[in-house]
Amino acid sequence: MASEVIAVFIPIVMTLVAGLVLVTYFYLRSRERQMLIDKGLSADSIKEFFESKKDPYRLMKIGVITVAFGISLGFGLWLQDITDKDYWTPFSIFTITGFGFVVANIIANKYRNNQS
């Protein structure tokens, strides 16, 4: 295929995938709520159910992961400039961001254990 044809399909496919993800999210959320109503739960018990599902440390986790991503991007670009190898940036993004996920969960579990 010509590169012009591929360039036209990239935004179309990205839009379709994003739309599919959103539709699936809202459909599954609606199904979950409908199943709770079918079980005969009251409005207060449904509200309590959704309140218990919320993670109070969600923003802290996002912050730790974002900082790890930024550090990994800078570190990877720095290594790429020093060594003239193109693989450092994706390597550092995946590894350091992965460590960021682990650290965020460890910190959240530590806070959660201190609260209880």
Summary of the structure (lengths in Angstrom):
residues: 116
radius of gyration: 21.4
end to end distance: 59.5
largest distance: 63.7
contacts: 268
relative contact order: 0.08
helix: 87%
strand: 0%
